[in-house]
Amino acid sequence: MDYISTRGRAPALDFAGATLAGLASDGGLYVPREWPRFSADEIAAMAGLPYAQLAAKVMAPFVAGSLTEERLFELTTEAYGRFAHKAVTPLVQLDEQNWLLELFHGPTLAFKDVALQLLGLLFEEFLGRTGQNLTIVGATSGDTGSAAIDAVAGRDRIDIFMLHPHGRVSDVQRRQMTTVLAPNVHNIAIDGSFDDAQAMVKRMFNDSAMTDRFAIGAVNSINWARLMAQVVYYFAAALQLGAPHRKVAFSVPTGNFGDVFAGYVAAQMGLPIERLIVATNVNDILHRALSNGDYSQGEVTPTAAPSMDIQVSSNFERLLFDLGGRDGLALAEQMAGFEATKAMQLTNAQREGAAALFSSSRTDAAEMSAAIRWGWENCGQLIDPHTACGIHAARTSGIDPAVPVVTLATAHPAKFREAVERATGHRPSMPSRVGDLFEREERCTELPGDYDGIAEYVATHAVPKG
Ligand SMILES: *Cc1c(COP(=O)(O)O)cnc(C)c1O
């Protein structure tokens, strides 16, 4: 499988190349040249497979040419063997129509482990072949950072530099990053917001003074391999609920549009999906874009669901590319307009294409608390504030009652326990796999939010590509 850039100018790469590159050299994102498609019979034959085996089957077409299905299966077995639940992503029934897909059984308690545990192994596999060193630079509002650090700590040929906004991540999130003392892990707390951190990371990918010396890699969801790994649990959930003979809808708490784009990919691959509900908090750029075509950046409002406090959704570009007839040069122009004015209108083709599969919903603070309370009082389930946005969207979606609606539970309630306790009066207990997190020593460097200082810090501590 070949990967092409959404902006039409970067060279096509194979899967290994796209995984190591992260962002394309023209500023675009990599997507497969075409969507692989399974027949209904092929999907039916996947029913009942253990998760690691299903994962290898679903992802095999995407890695063709870089990994065999057998080798991929070894990697998925190792990655998902670290999960605390044998089913990896178990499904829980809430009421007649609503289900929860629990994606938080990995080491750092959020869905990002599902992709990053595999991505860490893919990096090691591909770097081992070339002997190259990789310098991962990432920005996090909390969950990507902890999941990525857990996935690559102590691995050969990889250094990770993770920027987080000083004072704006939860205690659990910070400690999950800063208590990892492996010498290849570098935590940086910057003075500034998540968007500032993300902008500096993107700048580093285009800074030839850095890219000439270092192979800069990405763990944010701009990296295609992350989305690919997330496609699997859409198959897992739908198969359990009767696919391919029955359609299923999904409600997805959304920030960077990565997780829900994986659902779009599953639909392109032949999984019968009735609807994908894009659930945002009050940072609602995606809700505005999908409901009236207005993709314009507002100010970020901090909420109890910080991993969705985003006003530029990187992966939306992948959808616009696909719905716009895959015209990279036209999309490059549309994105340049957005970058200059912080606003753009979707084209008619993009609006109509999106409306065929997606709907959207915005959840404010009171609705978020009400959804957490509903889960606890009616179903005996503690749900985290991100998942609560998905539940609110699912319960107000008006989907045909005969169609099951699966809400993706993106974080463990204990990861955001203050908000859960405020809403329910009940404090979620920390799973034992978190261990003595609050006793461990922390290590972190504080830097001002200026690019040159951060580039210099990375350059002094990273290993050149070799
Ligand atoms: C990252 C994250 C999201 C948003 O996912 P995207 O792929 O960025 O849309 C939602 N919930 C939680 C808990 C997260 O960590």
The ligand as an ORCA input file, in Angstrom:
! r2SCAN-3c Opt
* xyz 0 1
  C      -7.754     12.505     22.628
  C      -9.040     12.326     23.326
  C     -10.267     12.595     22.704
  C     -10.362     13.175     21.319
  O      -9.913     12.290     20.333
  P      -9.534     12.818     18.876
  O      -8.987     11.650     18.160
  O      -8.525     13.915     19.094
  O     -10.789     13.347     18.273
  C     -11.420     12.318     23.413
  N     -11.386     11.823     24.666
  C     -10.227     11.558     25.298
  C     -10.258     11.030     26.691
  C      -9.013     11.793     24.665
  O      -7.856     11.523     25.299
*
